[in-house]
């Protein structure tokens, strides 16, 4: 099972390369991946029983071990997912006949997404851990969004993709809450254990309903059914795969998987049966009113999903058998019919039945394929659809779980089946009939005949429906392996089996009634239209969806207008007031211990504290912005000194570096602001601001004191040094904590840093976000004059001379140059870079690390920029900041994947030792690679800040002058 997932992952990565190289013909080798996986499934068929189970430790603390189970139901779904997936990939090679890799720019990504979807669906149907199932569930949601929105230049595709994403994601989030609740209630997230011993109680009932919301939304059940017809904006292979055989079956699969344990829950059957029947009738009615062939099939799909939901969710082994039979039959005939529609659209350029006439005469093979698949959809013998529909009638009629509701359910299924017959006839005659015209319509007369390879995939699926209709025994044995796991009421002997002929009985008579009524309705459709029966008022869920979105937009605008007025002081006041009131109120009302702490441990600490207080107070009264920033910096440096006094040199070093870099950023920003704040601004709300500031400081201090007093166990800080040395193989506890023990936190924090840097730079660079800083050679190649040399003749500046210590200084106005700073930079920069490397390599055992080393390298870049200007920045590091940031994040995240592939916990490190001549034994920890990612992200962040807040503002100020 892991090999199948790995094969799909590799194929996903290779798919764009293959399509770029071979064009649409690359779909043929890609189809071999699900085909080979299908062969493995057939060779390892589990039969009855619990099946095979595989567990791979992943995140055991979160109960997220990768537990896969390959039982009968997983095998049945795998055949549909992999078999139809292979045929769809084969079909794509001819579908994109006029869209090779050059004209269809998104074809490489389309191929990758389709292969990835096949693998994600296989992971979904084999997952026994519900949390892992949810991961695959959302992967299919995202891939569906990308596939439905393949034609991104079309507004209809973008709307359909967004609609499908919002609806299914909403259901998925509800399902996630239900999974967490029921897993905590039961003490396990394994589906097999939940079904074997289902939890009870109010919490479990709420969880079951939430899980059903997710399942029903995925399978397009009313009232969340409207996204599926809209998704027909996708290419036809997507409709044939996702919306006929794969993704829409995920919800049905989850219901079938949970039915053995939860069908007797009080909220289960009323929800599943009522919504399923309503979906079958409503969607069947809508299918009768459409003119687009894909929309007819789309509403028909929604209708039959409602039927399958009723059958697999009602409980009882016989109804499960009938439901699985219908699920298999539907996947075969509906995928085949979608492919037929794709061929029609490909050959004629239209799917509108009003523009198609005599198509059956022009393409006999296509007519035969479509009629076979449609006959199965209309439940005509000897096709599998007929056997499944008769099984539905029979099992509902004698179901021991439905009780008194059985006649109502049977009546609903019969009525829905009449509608199925009507829209099947509408599809066949609308697409292939002559329609009383003496000659083919314009579209048909100009069509090109489909190639033989194009017809093979739908022919195989239509033939499979006929094969299993003539030989249902083989399918019966396969489906019964899982159906028998569904418990029946005590004393009931389930003995129903799939067969083509059960004799003359009520289900056969009901089939004849359905067929006759359907034909009668179709023949008399003109009279019904004149009687305006075709225009019965029905709620349009799509319009309701639009109204909900508009309401959400209006509500968000009004809420934003109240809470975010555009005033930074007002927003900060709300945040800080909340920080003061809420924690103090909880502290006052709850239990608490008496705090005890000392203000200082030595006189130097008291001196530093007084200096920090004086600087903080002076910053509040200072009108000069630069002076205020420097005073705030004094408080930061004082905090670093306090760290050093308490024996934390690593924290002190990091604090000093961060404070220095922060001061530089502030100075860069202050260049575009007035030198001093206005007197009116200082006096405005002075007293309330002072009160709020004092309250925040007092609150934070009070909470810290009470938090320290509330400690009852041994501080974790006492355990960290030993853990760092024994587990992380390092003596510097802080660095080991960042790159090993709490590496997940670090990965999240550097991701936030990357997003913040990208956001700031994107706001400053209004036109072009990425690219390296300009270099001196760029200016010379462009033929621009040297600004510095021109200025030498017009400005008698003692700072300007013939000797250039930094290349970027050649293009700088001599009035802004400092020869002393240039010389000092030339001498200090290499020392800083060596110190940066030392911090990086030695940080695992002594003060330093990737963060400190990156900060030191960043400060070296700052020095080069301040001394030589923006062109010197390009000379110092001629690389794109975005690429450095991306490389750092990939390196850090890659270590997580590497440790997982090695069978170790995520982001764990290992000690590697080897002997080197002369040097002796060399030891290093694999966390060094993670630390390298941190180093690169910090350097890229500083470079991005210097380019955006430094060089870009320099250029804009220069143009202004």
N, C-alpha and C positions, 0 to 999 in steps of 0.2 A: 504493500500500500504506500509506504514511503517512497519506493522507487517510482511509482506512478506519479505521485506529486512532484518528485524531483525531475522526472522526465518532462512533465508539463512546464515546470519552471525553466528548465534549460531551453525547451522549445520556444517559450515566450521570449527569452532573451535573444535567441537566434532568429526569430521570425522576421524582425525588421531587416536584418542583414540579408536573409534569403530573398525577401521580396525586392529589396534594392537590386540584388544581383540577377534574379531570375524573373522578376515581375510576378504576374498572376500564377505562373506555373509553380511557384513556391508553395502554393496551397496543397499540391499533391504530396510532397514529402511531409508537410506538417500534418496531413490527415493520418499519416502512419502512427503518430504518437497516440491519439485516442484509440486507433485501431489495434495497435499492439497492446495497449492497456486492456482493451476489450477481450483480447485473446487470453490475457492473464486471468481476467475475471471468469471466463468460461472454464479455464483449466483449474481454478481453485474454488469452484462453486461450493458454498458452505452447506447446503442442504438444511435440514431442520436442526434446531438447537440454537445455543447462544452464539455460535460462529467463532471466528478467529478474533483475537484481541491483541493489540499492540499498544504499549505505553512508552512514551519517550518523555523523560523529565524535562520540564520547561521552566515554569514558575510555580514550584510546589507551594510556596507560601500563599499564593493567590488561588490555589486549587486549579491552576491552568496547565497541568500536564497534558501533553498531546496524547490522548487516548483514542485510538481508532478501533472500530468494531466492524467486522465484515460478516454480517449474517444474511439471512434470506432477503429481507427488505432492502438492505444496502446493496446486495447483488442485483436485485431487480432494477433499482434506480440507477445503478452504475451502468447496466446494459443500455438503458434509455439515454443516459447522459453521454456515454462514450460512443455508443453506436450511432446515434443521431448526430453527435458532434463530428465524427469522422465523415459521415455522408455530407454534412453541411460544409465542411472544409473542402471536400472534393467538389462540391457544387459551386463553391466560390470561384474556383479557377475559371469556369465558364461564365459565371454571372458577371465577373469583372472583365469580360472579353474586350470591351471597348474602353477599359480603364486600367491601363497598365501602371507600373510604378512611376512613370513620368507624368501622366495626366492626372492620376488619382494620387495626390500627394499624401493623403492620410491612409493609403492602403497598407503600408508597413505597420503602422500602429494598430490598424484594424485587425490585421492578422495576429499580432501579438495579443491583443485584447481578447480575441475569440478563443485562442488556445488557452490563455490564462483562465478564461471563464470555464472552460471544460475542466481544468484542474481544480478550480475553486469549487465547482459543483460536486466533483468526486470527493473532495475533502469534506464538504458539507454533509453528504449522505453517509459518510463512513465515520463521522465524529461521534464518539460516545460522550465526550465531555461537552456540556451545553455551552460553556464559555468559549471553547474552541469552535464549536458549531456557530456561535454568534460571530466570531471573527470571520469565518468563511462566508457567513450570511451577508455581512456588510461588504466583503470583497466583491461578491456577486452584485450587490447594489451599486457599487462604484463602477464596476465594469459595465453594468447595464446602462448607467448614465453615459459612459463614454461611447458605447456602441449605438445607443439610440440617437445620440447627438453627433453621429459620424459626419453628417452633412451640416457642419457647424455654420456655414454661411447662410443656411435657411432658417428663417425665424421660426417656422413650424417645428423644425428639428430641435432647436434650442429650447423652445417651450415644452415640447414633449419630454425631452431629457430631464429638464428641471422638474417637471411635474412628477415624473416617475421617481426621481430621486427624493423629492420632498415626501411623497406619500409613503413609499416603502421605508424610508429612513425614519419617519415618524412611527410607523408600526414597529420597526426594529428597535427603536429606543424604548417603546413600551414593553416589548418582549424582553429586552435586557433587564429592565426593572423586575419583571416577573421571574426571570431566571435567577437573579440575585436573591430575591425574596424566597423562592421555593427551594433554592439550594441551601440557604442558611437555615430554613425551616427543617429541611430533611437531613442536613449535615453532609450532603454530597451533591455534586453537580453531574454525576454520571447518569445518563439516561436509563441505562439498564437497571441501576439500583433504584432510581426514582419510580420507574414503572413497576418494579417488583414490590416495592413498599412505598406507595404514594402517601405523602403527608396529608393531614386533614387540618381543619380549622379555618378561621376567617382569613388569616394571612395566606394560607395555601389557596383558598378560593379566589382571592384577589389576584394572586400570582398566575393562576390558571387562565383567568380572563385576560390578563395582560399578554400572556404568551399567545393566546388565541388571536388577539388583536394583531400581533406581528405576523402570525401565520396567515390570517385571512387577508391582510393587506398585501402580502407577497403573492398570494394566489388570486388577487383581484376580485374579492368577494364584496358584495354590497355591504356598506356604502362606500367602500374604497376601491371600486371596480373601474372607475373612469380613466385611470392612468393607462390601462392596457390598450384600449382602442387608440388613445393618443400616441402610444409608442409605435404605431404603425408607420410613423415618419422615418423609422430606421430602415436600413437596407433589408431586402427580403430575406437574406440568409440569417440575419439577426432575428427576424420574426419567426422563421422556421425553427430556430434553435431555442432561443430564450423564451419566446412567447407561445410555444407550442409543446416543447418537450422537456425543457430544462428549468429555467428560473421560476416560472409560474407553478411548476410542480413542487417547488421547495416547501411552500406552505402546506400543500396537501400531504407531502411526505412527513412533515413534522406532526401534523394531526394524526396520520396513520401510525407514526412511531409512538405517540403518547396515548392513543386510544386504549390499548390493553390495560393501562393503569388508571386512566382518568375518565373513561367513558361513563362511569357511574357517579361522577361528581355532579352535584345538583345543577351547576351552571353549564355543564359541557353540552349535553344533547340539545337543550333549548336554543343555545347560541348557534351551534353548528347546523342543526337541521333547519331552523327557521331562516337563517341568513342564506344557507345553501339553496333552499327552494326558491326564495325570493330572487336570488341571483339568476337561477336557471330561467325563470319566467321573464324577468325584466330584460335580461340580455338577449334572450331568444326573440322577444318582441322587437328590440332595437335592430337585431340582425335582419329582420324582414323588411326594414325600411331604408337600408343602405344601398348605394349604387356602386361604391368602391369595393372591388373584390376582396381586398385585404381587410376592409372594415367589416364586411360580412363574416369573414373568417374570425376576425378579432372578437366581435360580439358573440359569435358562436363558441369561441374558446372560453369566454367568460361564462357563458351559459353552461357548458359542459363541466367547467371547473366547479360550478355550484353543485352539479349532480355528483361529481366524484367526492366532493367534500361531505355531502350527506351520507354517501355510502361508506366511506372509510371512517367517518367520525361517529356513526350511530351506535357502534358496538356490535359484538357478535361475530363469530368467525365466518359465517356464510356471507354476511353483508361486506365484511372486509375482503373476502375472495371476489365478490362481484365488483366491489369498488376498484380493486387492483386490476381486474380484467379490463374495466373501462379505462383506467389510467393508461394501461399499455396500448389499448386500441386507439385511444385519443392521440397519444404521442405519434403513433404510426400514421394515421390518416390525416391528422391536422398538419404535421410537418410536411407530408407529401403534398397536400393542397397548397400550403404556403409556397413551396418550391414551384408548383405549377403556376401560381400567380406570378412569381418572379420570372418564369419563362415567358408568360404572356406579356408581361410588362416589358421584358427585354426584347421580345420579337415585334410587338405592335406599338410600344411607346405609351400605352394607356392601360388603366385598370378599371375604367368606367364601363359598366355593362351596357350603357346606352350607346357606346361607340363600337361595340363588338357584335359582329354578325357573320355567320358562316365560318367561324374559326374552327369548328369541328371538322368541316370539310377540308380545310386547308392543312390541318395537322391531325391526322388520325391517331398517331401514337400518343400524342399529348391528350387527346380526347379519351382514349382507353385508360390511360393512367389516372386521369381526373375522375372518370366514372367509377373506377374500382375504389379509389380512396373515398369518393363521395358516397358510394353505396355502403361502405363501412360506417361512415358518419351517420347516414340515415337508417342504420341498423337493418340492412337487407341481407338475407342469407345468400351465400354461405360465408360471409365475411365475419371477422372477429367482432366488429361492432354489434352485429346481430346477437351473437352469443353473449356478449357482455350486457346488452340491454335486456335480454330475456332473464339473465341472472339477476339483474337489478329488480325486475318485476317480481320474480319468484321469491327472492330473499326478503324484499320489503313486505310482500304479502304474508309471509309466515314468520316474520321476525319476532323473536321472543323479547327483544329489548324495546321495541317501539310500543307494544301494547295497543291501547285504544287509538293511538295516533297513527297506526299503520295505514288505515284507509285514506287519511288526509295526505300523508306523505306519498302514497301510491298515486292518488289523484293529481298531486302536484307534478310528479315525475312523468305521468302520462301526458299531462297538458304541455309540459316543457318539451317532451319528445315530439309532439305534434308540431310545435314551432321549429324543432330541429329539422323535421322532414320538409317543412315549407322553405326554410332558408337554404337547405341543401338543393332543392329543385331550383330555387332562385339563382344559386351559384352556378349550377351546371348549365341551365338553359340561358342564363344571362351571359355566360362566358362563351359557350359553344353553339348555341342555337342559331337557326336562320332568322327567326323572329319575323317571318312573313315577308322578308325582303327578297327581291329577285336576284340580287348579287351581293357579294361581300361588301361590308362597309369599307370606308376609305382606309382606316387603320389596318384592317385585315388584308385588304388587297395589296398594301405596300409592305406587309410584314416580311421578314426573312425567316426561313424555316430554322427551328432550333437544331443544334448539332446533337448527335447521338449521345456523346458524353454528358451533355447537359441534361438528358432525360434519365440517365441511369439512377441517380440518387432517389428521385421521387418514385421511379419504377420499383426500386428495391423495397421501399417502405410500403407502397401499395401492394406489392406482391407478398410482403410479410403479413399484411392484414388478411389476405386470402389464404396463405399457408396455415396460419394459426386458426383460421375459421374452419378449414377442412380437417385440421389436426389439433384440436383444443386440448387433448389429453396431456401432451407435453407441457403446455403452459399451465394447465391445472395443477400438475405436480409441483411446479416451481412456485406458483402463487400460494398453494396450500401450505407450503413450509412455513410461511409467515402467518397466514390467516389462522392456522391452528393455535398460534400463541395468544390469540384474543380469546378471553374466557367467555363461555356461554352460561346462561343461568342454569342452576342445578336442575338436573332431570331432563335437560334438552339435549337431544342427540342430533348433532349436525352431520348430515350426510349428503349435502348438495355438492355436485361436481359440474364443471363446465362441460357442455356437450352441444353438438350441433342440433340434435333432435332429442327432445324430451317427451315426444308424443303430443297429442292434441290436449292442451290444457289451457288454463286461464292466461298465463303469460303469452302463449302463442296467439290467443284471441286478442289480447291487448295490443300485441305487435301489429296484427292486422288492422285493428281499429286505428292505431296511430298512423299507419301507412295510408289507410283510406281517408282519414280526416285530413291528413297533411296534403294529400293530392287534391282533395276537394277544396281546401282553403286556397291552394295555389292556383287552381283553375278558375276559381271565382274571385280572384284578387281584384279584378276590375270592379265588380259589383260592390265588394267590401270598401274599395276606395271611394266609390260614389256615395256609399252610405257613411263615409267619413269615420269608419272604424279605424282606419290607419292613422288617424290623427287624434287618438285618445290622449288626454293630457297626462304627461309623465314628467316627473321632476328631472331636470337636467343637472346631473351631478357635476358636470364640467363647469356650469355657470355657478353652482354653489361653491366650487373650489375657487373660482375667480373672486367671488364675493368675500370668501374667507381671507384670501390674500390681500384684497383691498382693505378689508377691515383691520387686518394685522398691520398693514403699512400705515393706515391712519392712526391707529392706536400708538404705534411706535413713534410716529412723528410728534403726536401730542405729548407723549410721555417724555420724549427727548426735549421738547420745548420747555417742559416744566423742570426737568432735572439737570439739563445741560444748556444753560443760557449762553454759552460762549465765553463766560467769565472764568478765567483760571482761579482767581481768588475765591470766587463763590463755590466752585467745585471743590477746591481744597478745604474750604471751611466745612462743607457738608461731610467730607470724608473724615476730617480730623475730629469734628464734633461726634460723629458716630464712634470713632475710636475712643473717645473719652467716656461717653455715656453708657454704651452697651457693656463693656467689660467691668466698669465700676458698679453698674447696677447688678450684674451677676455676682460680683464679689461681695457686695453688701447683703444680698439675699441668701447667698450660699454659705456653706461651712468653710472655715478658714482657720489657719494656725497663726499664732502671733509671730510676726516677722522679727528677725534679728540679723543685723549686718553692721559692718564697720565701714566708716566713710573712707578710711585709708589705712594702709599697713605701714607706711614709712613716710617721712617728711617730704621726700622728692615727689611722691604721688600727690600730696596736698599742694605742692607748688605748681605742678603741671595742671591740676584741677583748677586752681585759681586763675592761671593763665588762660585756660580754655573758657572759663566763665567770663573773663574780661573780654576775650576776643568775640565771644558770642554776643555779649551785650553791646560791644562797639559796633558789630555788624548791623544791629537793629537801628542804630541812629546815624549810620554813615550814609551820606547822600551820593558819594562817588561809587559807581557800580564796581569798578575794578578793585577799589580798596575794600569794599564789602566782601567781594569774592575771596580776596586774600585773607581776610579775617576769618571767614568760614573755613578756609584751608588750614588755618592755625588750629582750629578745633579738631580737624581730621588728623593732622600730624600729632597733636597731643594724645589722641586716642591710640595712635601707633606706639607712642612712647609708653603709655599705660600697658599695652600688650607686652612690650619688651620687659617692663618691670615685673610682670607676672610670669615671666619665663616662657613667652610665646614668640620667639624671634621670627618664625615663619609668618605668623599673622601680622607682626609688626612690619616685616619687609613688604608683604602684599599691601598693607594699608598705606605705607609710604608711596609705593609705586602707583597705586590707584589714585591716591590724593593728588599726586603730581600730574598724572594724566588728566584727571578731572579739571584741575586748574587750567591746563592748556586748552581743553575744550571750551571752558567758560570764557577764556580770553579770546579765543577765535570767534565765539558768538558775539561777544560784547563789541566787536568792531563795527557791527551794523546797528548798534543801539546808541542813544545819547550817552555822553560820559557821565551825566548825573541825573538822578531822578528828580522830578519836580517837587517842590515843597508841598504843594497841595496833595500830591499822591502820598507823601509820607504822613501828613496829618490826618488823612482820611481814615476813619475807622481805627484810629491808632489804639484806643483803649480796648475795644473788643478783640483786636488782633493780639494784643499783649496778653489779655486774659486767656485766650484760646491757646496761645503758645505755652504759657505757664501751666495750663491745665494738661496739655499733651505731655509735657515733660514730667509733671507730677504723676500722671497716670502710668506712663511707661515705667517710671521708677517704682511706683507702688506695686504694680503687677509683677515686676521682677523680684521685689522683696518677698511678696507672698508666695510666688512660685518657688523660690528657694526654700522658704519655710515649709512648704507642703511636701518636700521630698521625704519619702519614707524608706526608700530602698537604696541600694548602693549606686552611686552615680556611674553612669555608663562611661564617663570620661576616665575612670580608673581602669576600665577594662580595655580601652582603646589601644594603649601602647603595646600590650602583649598581643592583641589581635592584629595590630599593624605588623608586628615583627614576625609572628608565627604564620599568619594567613596571607598577609600582603608582602612579606619578605622585605620590609623596609623599616628604617628607624625613625623616619620623619612621619609622625602620626598624621599630621595635617594632610600631607600629600597622599599618603596611602588611603586616607579617608576619602579624598576627592576622586582618586582614579581607580579604587578597588572596592572598599567597603560600601561607600555611598555613591558608586559610579553612576547609578541611575539618575540621582539628583543632578550630578554634574552634567550628564548628557542632556537633561532637560534644560538646565541653566544656559549651557552654551547654545542650545537651539534658540532660546529666547534672545540671547545676545545677537545671534545671526539675524533673526527676524527684525529686531530693533534696528540694527545697523542698516539692513536693507530698506526698512521703512523710512528712516531719516534720510538716507542718501537718495531714495526715490523722490522724496519731496523736494530736495534741493536740486537734483538733476531733473529738470522738467522735460528734457528732450531725450537724452540718451543716458541710460542708467549705468551700463557696464563699459568697461574699457580700462586700459592702463593709463597712468598719469602721463602727461605730455613730457617729451624729452627734448634735449637741445637739438638733436639731429632732426627731429620732426620740424622744428622751426626753420632750420637751415635748408632742409629739402623743399620746404614750401616757398623758399625765396624771400622770407621776411627779414627785415634788417635787425641787427642786434641792438636791442633797446639800450643795453648797458653801454655799448661803445658810442652810440649816438649821444647818450647823456653825458659821457665823459667830456665831450667838447663844449657842452653848453652849461655844465654844472661843475663848479670847482669844489669838489667834495673831497675832504681828506681821507674819507673811507674808501674812495675809489682809487685803484692803481692799475698798473699794467700786469701785476701778478694775480692770477686767479687761483684761489685755493680750492674752490668748488666750481664744477662746470656750470651748474645752474645759475651761478652769480653773474655769468656773462650776459644773461638776459634779464638782469634785474636793474632797476633804477638805482644808481649809486647813492642817491639820497636815503635809500632804505637798506644800504649795506653796512655791515660792521666787519672790518678786517679782523679784529680781535676774535669775534665770534666765529668767523670762517676758519681761522687758524685753529682755534680751540676745538671746533667740530671735526676738523681734519685729523686731529690727534686723539680726540676722545671717542669718536664713533667706533673705530676698531676695538677699543678696549670695552666699550659697552656691548658690542656684539659677542666678544669672547666671554664677557661676564654673563650674557644671556644664555650662551651655550652651556656655560658651567652650571647656571641655575637649573637648566633643563635636565642635564644628564645627572647631576648630583642631587637633585631635589628629592629623590626617593629616600635618602638617608640623612641629608642635612637641609637646612632652610633653602627653599627654592621650589622647583617644579615647573611644569609646563605653563601654568598661569603666570608665575613670577617671571619666568624666562621670556614669555611672550610680551609681558608688560615692559621688561627691560628693552627688548628689541623694538617695541613700539615707541618707547621714549627716545631711542636712538634715531628712529625715523623722524620723530618730532623735532629733534635737534637739527637734523639735516634740512628739514623743511623751514624751520625758523631762520637758519643761517643762509640758505641758498634759494628759497622760494619754491614755487610749484614745479619748476623744471628740474630742480635738484631732487625733488621727491621722486620723479620719474627715473632719474639717474640712480638713485639709491635702491629702488625696488621696481624694476620695469615689468610688473606683473599686474594682472587684473585682480582687484580686491575681491570681486565676486568669486573668481575661481579659487583664490586662496581660502575663502570662507567655505566654499563647497568641498574643497579637498579636505579641509580639517573636519568637517562634519561627516564626510564619508569615511574618513579614517577612524574616527571615534566610534561611529555606528558600525563600521566593519569589524571592529574588535568584538562587538557584541555578537554579531553573526558568526564570526570565526570560533568563538568559544562555544557557541551553541552547536555548530557543526562538529566540533571536536568532542561533543558529548559532555561538556562541562557546563555548569550554570552560566547564565548570561552575564557578561562583563566580569567574569572571574579571571584571575591572572595566574600565571605559572612561572616558576623559576627555571631559567635555562643556564646551564654551566658548560663551559668548554675551555680547553687548554690552548693557549697561544704561545708559540715560542718566545722566549725572552720575558714576555709579560707575565706568564704563568696562567693561573686559573682566572677566567673572566666570568662574571656572573651578571646577568641582567634579567629583569622581570618583563613579561609581555605587556604589563600595564604601560610600559614605555610608549607603545604605539598609540594607546588611548591618550596619553599625555602629549604626544606629538600632535594629535588632532586638536587638543586644547590650545597648544602653542600656536598652531596655524590660525585658529579662529581668532585668537587675541590679536595676532599680527594683522590679519585681514581686517579685523574691526578697526584697529588704529589707522590703517591705511585708508579704509573707507571714510572714516571721520575726517582725516586730513584732506582727502580729495573733495569731500562734500562741503564741510564747514571751513576748510582752508582754501585749497586751490580754486574751487569753483567760486567761492565768494571773492577771492582775489581777482579772478577774471571779471566778475560782474562789477566790482568796484572800479577796476581799471577801465572798463567800457563806460561807466558812469562819469569818471573823471575826464 
